[in-house]
Amino acid sequence: MSKPPELNYRPLSDGRYEIWLHAVVTQDALLGLHGVLAQYGAEGPPEPAEPDEPDAADGSGSDDGGGRTH
């Protein structure tokens, strides 16, 4: 690798650091990194909030994927 990946970080109040990493890697490298981070108990980003739309909750939305089932 000719250039190190971009790494931005900030300290958290409990002594840990939150980091943002931008790097282009192979899938094998990504899986390896995931394994290393899991060993240290790293946390992922927060899950996105559920939409507040009533149609999304009951699964009757209008998006049928462009086809019909018979």
Rosetta blueprint (number, residue, H / E / L):
1 M L
2 S L
3 K L
4 P L
5 P L
6 E E
7 L E
8 N E
9 Y E
10 R E
11 P E
12 L L
13 S L
14 D L
15 G L
16 R L
17 Y E
18 E E
19 I E
20 W E
21 L E
22 H E
23 A L
24 V L
25 V L
26 T L
27 Q H
28 D H
29 A H
30 L H
31 L H
32 G H
33 L H
34 H H
35 G H
36 V H
37 L H
38 A H
39 Q H
40 Y L
41 G L
42 A L
43 E L
44 G L
45 P L
46 P L
47 E L
48 P L
49 A L
50 E L
51 P L
52 D L
53 E L
54 P H
55 D H
56 A H
57 A H
58 D H
59 G L
60 S L
61 G L
62 S L
63 D L
64 D L
65 G L
66 G L
67 G L
68 R L
69 T L
70 H L
